[in-house]
Amino acid sequence: MTDHDHTLNKQKTSLAIKKANGTINKALNMVQDDEYCPKIIQQIDAAIGLLESSKKSLLKGHLDHCLEHNLKEDRTKAIEELIQIFKLK
């Protein structure tokens, strides 16, 4: 991954997180306004989808851009980070 690709990935991820934040705020307002539960659930699912997409994008960027450097710097720490990310421990 080039630095340009890494920058674009960060921008895309940032936008998705901002959208998720707006969707979460909308869902909260809907709860406070006592709106119909399935509509609220749909908003929550949309936010989860945006956050999952952001997580995958960040992970791909990390694997493509950061992992090689991290393995050279501190292999044990890099592996522990991956174990934590993948919830293997």
N, C-alpha and C positions, 0 to 999 in steps of 0.2 A: 504494500500500500504506500503510495507516494504521500508526501506532506500535503499536497493539494487534496488528494482523496480523503486523507485523515481530517482535514479542515471541513470538507463538505460533509463528511460523516458526522462530525460534531455539530454542525449547523442543523442537519436533518434531525439528529437526536434531540437537540435543544428545542426545535420547533414541535416535535412530537410530545415532549414533556410539557411544554407550555399548553398545548392543546389538551393534554390529559388533565392538567391543572384546571383549565377552564371547564372541562367536562365534570370534574369532581365538584367544583364550586356550583355548577348547575344542579348536579344531583343533590347536593346539600340544601340548596334553595328549594328544590322540589320536595324534599323530606319536610322541611320547615313549613312549606305551603300545603302540606298534607295531600300531595298529588297521588295519583294512581300508582300503586306499587310496581306493576310490571314496567311502567315507563321509567321509573327511577332505576330499576334493575337494568334496564337497557342502557341507561347512561353510565351506570357503574361498569357494566361489561365493556362499553366503549372505552372508558378510561383504562381498564385493565388491558385491553388490546393495545392501546397506544403505549402503555408502559412496558408491556412485554416486547413490543416491536423495538422500543428504545433500548431495552436491555440487550436484545439480540444484536442490534446494530453496534452498541458499545462493546459488546463481547467480541464481535467480529473485528472491530477496529483494534481492540486490545491485542487479540491474537495476531493480527496482521502487522501491527505497528510497534507494540510495546514488548511483547513477550520475549522476542529474541534478546533484546537489551536486558530485560529483567533476569533472564536465565543466566546471562554472562555476569551480571552484577552479584546476584544472590540466588542461586538455583533453588535452594530450599525454600526461601521466602516466595519465590515465583510459583513454585508448585503448591505451596500452602494457600496462596491466593486463589489459584485455580480450583483447588479442593473446596474452598469456601464458596466461590462463585457457583460451582456446580452442586453445592450442598451435599458433598460426598462424606462429610464428617459431621 
